[in-house]
């Protein structure tokens, strides 16, 4: 057994472990991700922000008819959607069907900013882009257009979209992609349609009805493009193997490491080596046998045995009886009493061991959750029932594992103890994805690591 001594738990390690204890919170992370990903989507046309007496919006706010008298270029009836296009996705798309092209077919579809002059066609003014029906031209912030696609008229359906992955606008006609153009407009963009001549009438579809264009297939194709770019990246051979192995070593899964090595033909699994990617396993393998035993004891709910071994092997970890690690272990012992239905024993233990933690402000909220288990006839079905789940034992085992690793003088920072290399890589992946999105004006698919892993799209 290893009994390597180290200085008492320092302030840096305590702070790091307390950050780890924030994982105690029971709220489901998936709900937070869902809240972040949810955005208001355009559902109808805006009848308040109007261009004057040049158009009439239907009562369902889905159709527009030109009713004015066009004398010059400022007699347009442009209408924006009720809210801007959502941005936390690969692409956004909507369609417009020409019910009546009138005499000249001067209808248009595109995107504009909130301050856009709605007496002008989208694309005629700065910060706008539009595909026009009478000439098939694309107008991109100036009065002069450029050849882009076919004209469109009565009974045609055209669409406009934003590809956030490539930072482009794209336009369609009758279900077929017409073309793309660089999106150089920053900020929120509103889906916009416009009429500019007698009898012109168009109707809009924001997704309540099936689109003519297969937007789902389009987005899947864009995702495949991103995956192909990732697949072209070169990595050192077997790097994923050693990263996974370091994760198992870091958390003390000795038996799993052994099986993992045998499966991969490694005959000397516990000899620390420097791998091709340049990192050493010495730190990950530190006190592996002890950490394995401690993890198994905590996973089995034997907190007394875990305390005994810690006092024998690493007394510096538990010498401060009001430390965070002691709080986690004493709380888990209390939880085990509740799990077994030993309520009187739980009360006595709380009086003897948990009382002292109420005076520690950062821990009082967590302690209230623990003690609240006594208030329920069936605590497993209560709002604090998560404390009785197996994951809570794993959490405490992870915290103890991290503290044992802090006794290794070779560890450079507390962060090295609380986080494995695999987790650091995942953090880096998340930060890089967020940074890439920030460079695009915080537009594009919001990164969700859990979704990526569930889809099997994560590339080591």
N, C-alpha and C positions, 0 to 999 in steps of 0.2 A: 504494500500500500504506500502511496505517496503522501508525504506530510510536509511538503515544502512550505517554509514559513515566509511570510511577507509582512510588510507594515500593516497596521490596522487600516480598515476601510477608509480611504481618503475621500475628500469632499467631492472630487471629480467623479469617482465611482458612485457615490451616493446619488448625486444629481442624475447621473446616467441611468441608474436603476430606477429612480423615481419616474423618469420619463418612460421607462419600460412599464411601470405600474399603471400608466394611463391606459394601457390596453385592457385594464380591468373593466372599463365601461362596457355595459351590456348591450348598448344600442347596436342594431344590425348595420354594418357598414354598407350593405347593399342599398339600404334606404337612402343613405347620404349620397351614394353614387347616382341613384335614380333621380334624386332631387336636383343634383348638379346637371344631369343630362337632360332633364325636362325643360323645354322652352315653349313659350307661346308661339303658335304657328298662325300664319295668315289664314283667315277663315271666310272673310267677306271684304267687300270694298268699303273704303272710308268715305262716308257721306258728309263728314264735317269739314275736312280739309278739301275744299272744292275749288274748281277753276272758273267758277262763275256760271253764266247762263248759256254755256255751250254744250252741256250734256244733261241727261236725265238718267239717274240710277234707278233700277227696278226696286220694287219693295223688298225683294229677297236679298238685295245688295250683291247680286251676282252678275248683273247685266248692265251695259251702258249703251245709250242711244244718243246720237248727236242731234241737237235740236236748235242750234244756233245758226248764224249766217256767217260763213267764213269770208272775211274780207282781207285778212292778211295772216301772217305766220303766228300771230299771238291769239288766234281764235280757236285754239285747240281745246278739246275736252279730255284732259288726262286725269286718271284716277289711280290713286295708290291703294294698296291693301291696308287693312286695319292695323297691321303691325309689320315690323321688318322681317326679312327672311331669317329663320333660325340659323345659327352658325356652328353649333356643336355637332357636326356630322360631316360626312364626306362630301355630300352635295345637297343642294336644295333645288326644287323644280316646281313650276306651275304651268298651266296651259290656258290658252284663249281660243275660242271658236268664233269664227266670223259668221254671224247669222245673216248679215246683210252688208255687202261691201259698198253700197251706195253707188254714186256716180264715178268716183275716182279711187275708191279703195284706200284712202289715206289712213289706214289703221296701223297701229304699232304695238309692240310688246317689248318689255325690257325691265330695267332696274334704275331707280333714282334714289337720291338721298332725301331726307325728310324736308329739307329746305328748298327742294326743287320747285321751279316755276311751273305750275300745273297748266299754264296756258301755252306750254310748248311741248313738242313731241319728245319722248325719251330719246336721248342721244344728241339732241340739238343744243343742249346746254352742258356746261361743265358738270362733272360728277354724275353722269348718267350714261346709259348705253341702251340702244334700242334697235330692233330688227323691224324694218318697215315693209308693209304689204304692197304698196303701189309700185315700188321699184326694186324690191328685194335687197336694198342697200342696208348696210350696218352703219349706224351713226354712233360715234363714240366720243361725245363731249364737244363736238363742234358742228357747225351748220352743214359742212360738206361731208357727205357719206362716201362709202367705198363699196364696190361690188362685193356681195357676200353670198347670196343664195337666191333661190327662185322667188318670184312674187307669190303672193297668196291672196285669195279672194273669198267670196261667199262659200260657206260649207267647209272651208279649210280649217284645220286645227294646228296652231303653232304653239310652241312652248319655249320658255326661257328658264335657264338654270344657272347656278353658280357651282363650279367644281372647286371646292376648297382645297382639295389635295394638290391640284395643279395651278390653283389661283387663276382660273379662267371663267369667263362667261361662255355658255353654250346655248345654241338655239336649235329647235327642231321644227319640222313640218310634217304633218300627217304621220307621226310615229317614227320618222327617220331623222337622224342627226344631220343638220345642215352644216354646222361649223362651230368653231370656237374663236375666242379673242381674249387677249390678256386682260385680266381684271386689275386695273391700276387705281381703283377707287377705294379709299379707306372708309371705315366706319360702317354704320348700319345702312343696309340697302333695302328699299321697299319694292316688292313686285308692282309693276306699273303697266297699265294698258291705256291706249289713247285712241280717240276718234277725231276726225278733222273735216268731215264733209256731210252734206245732207243724206239722211236715211241710213247712215252707217250705224251698225249695231253689233256689238260683240258680247260674248258671255265668258266668264272666267271659271276655271276649275282649280281649286287649291288642294285637291286631293280627296274631296268627299266622294267623287266619282272616279272610276278607273281612268288612268291616263292613256292616251293613244301611244305615247312613247314609253318603253319599258325602262323606267327609272331604276328599278331594283337591279336589273341586269347591268345597267350602266354603272351603278355603284359597286357591284361585285367585281366588275372588270377593273375599276379603279383600285380596289383593294388588292386584286391579283397583281397589278402593276407594282404596288408597294412591296408586296411579298417577293416578287421577282428581283427587285432591287436589293432587298435584304439577302436573298439567296446568293447573290453574286459576291457578297462580302466574303473574304477569306479569313479563316481563323486557324490558330495552331492546331495540329492534330490532337484529338482526344481532349481538347480543352473542356468540353462539357462533362466528360467523365470525372476529371479532377475537381471541377467546380462542385459537382454533386457530392463527390466523396468528401470534400472539405466541409460541406454543409453537415453531413452525417457525423463527421468527427467533431465539429464545433459543438453540436448538441449532445454528444456523448452516446450516440446510437452504435455502440461497439458491435453488437451482434449483427446489426444490419450492414455495417461496414464490412464485417467479415464475409457475409453472404455476397455482398456487392463485389468484393475483391475476387472471391472464388469464381463468381459468374463471369468476371472479366479477365480471368487467367492470371491474377496477381497472387503469387505464392507467399509473399512476405508483407502482409497488409499493414503491420504496425511499425514499419521502419520508415521514419520521416525522410522524405526525399525532396529535392528541388526539381520541380517539373519543368517541362518545356516552356511554359508561360511565365516562369521566373519566380513563382512564390513557393515558400517552404511550408510543409505541413507540421513543422515542429510545434508551433503555437496551437494548432487545431488538435493535435494529439496529446497535448498536455493533460495529465491527470485523467486520462480517458477511462481507466478502470473505476476510479473513485466516482467520477461523474456519472458513469453508467449505473453504479449501485444507487447513488442518491436519486437519480431520475426514476429508477424502478420503485424505490421505496415511496416516493411522493406519488407516483402514478397509482400505486396500490393503496394509498391513503395512510401509510404508516409514517406519520409525521414524527412520532417520538423517536423512532429509529433513525430518521433523517437528522434530527437534532443531535442525537448521540454521536453519530458519525462525524457531523460537522464539528462538534466540540473536540473530538479526538483528532481529526485530520486538519481542520482549518479553523482553530478557535478564534482567530482574529475576525472571522466573518460574523460570528454571533456574540462577540464579547460586549457589544453595545446592545443592551436588551430592548432599546427603543428604535433600533435601526429599521429601515424599510424591509430588509430581508427577514428580520425577526417578526415584524408585523405580518408579512405574507404567510410565514410558516404558522404562527399562532392562529391567524385567521383561518388557515386551512384546517388546522386541528379542530377548531370550533365547528367548521363546516362539516367535518367528518362525523362529529357527534350528532349534528342535525340529520345527516344522511342516514345514520343508524337509528334515528328516533330516540336518542338518549338526551332528552331535553333538560333534565335536571343536571346531568353532567355538563351539558353545554353551558347552562347558566353559571354553574360553579367555575367552569374554565374561563368564562368571560370575565367574571369578577376577579379571578386570580391573575389572568394574563392579558386581557384586552383593555382593562380599565385605563392602564397607563398611556394608551395611545390616543385617548380622547383629547388629551392636552396638546397633541401635535396637530396643528391646524391643517397642513396639507393632507393628512390622513383621515380627518374626521368624516368626510363624505363617504369614503370607501368603507370606513368602519360602520357607519350607519347602515349601509347596504348589508353588511355581514350580519349585524345584530338583528336586522329586520326579518331575517329568516325565522325568528322565534314567533313572529306575529301572525303567521299563517298556519292554518290547519294542514294544508298541503303546500308546503313551500316550493315544491318543484314546479307548481303551476302558477306561481306568483311572479311579480315583476322582477324579483331578485332570484328567480329559479335558475338562472344561468350559472350561479355560483355552485350549484350542485352537479353541473355537467362535467364531463371528462375534460373538456377544454380548460376548465379552471385549474385542475391539477397540472395540466401541461404548462399552463402559464407560470405557476409557482415553480415547477421544475426548471423551466427556462430561466427564471430569475436566479435560482440557486446555481444553475450551471454558469450563468454569466459571472456571478460573484466568485465562484471557484476559479474561473479563468483570470480574474483580476489578481489572484495570488501569484500568477506567473510573472516574474520580473521581466520576461522578454516581451510581454505585451506592451505596445507603444501607448495606446490610449484606451480609456474605458469603452470607446466605441468598438474597438477590436474585440471586446469581450461580449458585448450585447448583440452583436450583429455578425452573421456569417458572410463569407465572400459572395455567396449566391444572393443573399438579401441586399448586399451593397450593389451588386450588378443590377438587381431589379430596381433599386432606388435610382441608380444612374439612368436606367432605361426610362423611368418615369420622368425624371428631371429633363432629360434630353427631348422627350416627346413634348413636354410642356414648353420648353424653350423654342422648339421648332414651331409650335402653335403660336407662341408670342411673336415670333418674327413675321407671322402672317396676320398680325393684328388681332390675335386671339380668335381667329376664325379657323374652323376645321373640326374634325372629329375629336371630341374630348377623350383623352386617354383613360382607359379603364383596364388596369392590369388583370383583374379577375376575369373580365370578359375575354381578354386576349388569351389567357391560359385555358379558359373553358372551351374556346374555339380551336385550341391546339395550334395557334398561329405564332407561338413564341419560339424564336430561333436563338439557340445558344451560340 
